[in-house]
């Protein structure tokens, strides 16, 4: 078997550490439109914890209401709460995912 050299000292690599429960300043890093395992539309949002670069980003799934979905009203309420928390503009039945990256909240 051949010896493999890499440009990183694996001895200095550390696992990311979660932060204690509490209120933090958060920034959305990215958002991706996708579908759930059951085929319903959803957003996958990556959220960073400001002032804690050692903490891993949070991955938050936001279910989107869709026609014929019996849980559409509940999903709409959770979506609205998320968007209000991050001050993401929304009006009527639309919003722009381009407004997500960089949005900030203290939650």
Secondary structure by P-SEA (a helix, b strand, c coil): cbbbbccccccccccbbbbccccccccccbbbbbbcccbbbbbbbbbbbcccccccbbbbbbbbbcccccaaaaaaaaaaaaaaaaccccccccccccccccccccc
